[in-house]
Amino acid sequence: MKIRLTEEIWKEGNMYVSYCPELDIASCGEDVHQAKKNLIEAILINIEETKKMGTFEQFIEECGLEEINADILSVRKELVGFTPIEVAV
């Protein structure tokens, strides 16, 4: 089974932060690659723990994931663009 998720990455000081909004899980690294790797590890640990506790199905439901076919869970919404904007105030 696969889970299709969104990953946000931004630079904060001298670190890169990676965040998965659907699961509300974040991690960081010294570069983009390390931040991505650490986020995937954090997600896998979280999923493993929910399976051990018997709360995986509840976790998936609370995160807004649904089965789109027999092998893939996905969010109901899909990020199609991300662009910084400036607004005068």
ChimeraX attribute file (.defattr): number of C-alpha atoms within 10 A of each C-alpha:
attribute: neighborCount
match mode: 1-to-1
recipient: residues
	/A:1	8
	/A:2	10
	/A:3	15
	/A:4	13
	/A:5	15
	/A:6	15
	/A:7	16
	/A:8	12
	/A:9	16
	/A:10	13
	/A:11	14
	/A:12	9
	/A:13	7
	/A:14	9
	/A:15	15
	/A:16	19
	/A:17	23
	/A:18	25
	/A:19	20
	/A:20	17
	/A:21	13
	/A:22	18
	/A:23	18
	/A:24	9
	/A:25	15
	/A:26	20
	/A:27	20
	/A:28	22
	/A:29	18
	/A:30	12
	/A:31	13
	/A:32	17
	/A:33	13
	/A:34	17
	/A:35	22
	/A:36	22
	/A:37	14
	/A:38	18
	/A:39	22
	/A:40	19
	/A:41	13
	/A:42	15
	/A:43	17
	/A:44	12
	/A:45	12
	/A:46	16
	/A:47	17
	/A:48	13
	/A:49	13
	/A:50	16
	/A:51	13
	/A:52	10
	/A:53	9
	/A:54	11
	/A:55	12
	/A:56	16
	/A:57	12
	/A:58	10
	/A:59	16
	/A:60	20
	/A:61	10
	/A:62	11
	/A:63	15
	/A:64	14
	/A:65	21
	/A:66	14
	/A:67	15
	/A:68	13
	/A:69	9
	/A:70	8
	/A:71	9
	/A:72	13
	/A:73	18
	/A:74	20
	/A:75	18
	/A:76	10
	/A:77	10
	/A:78	10
	/A:79	9
	/A:80	5
	/A:81	5
	/A:82	7
	/A:83	4
	/A:84	4
	/A:85	5
	/A:86	5
	/A:87	4
	/A:88	3
	/A:89	3
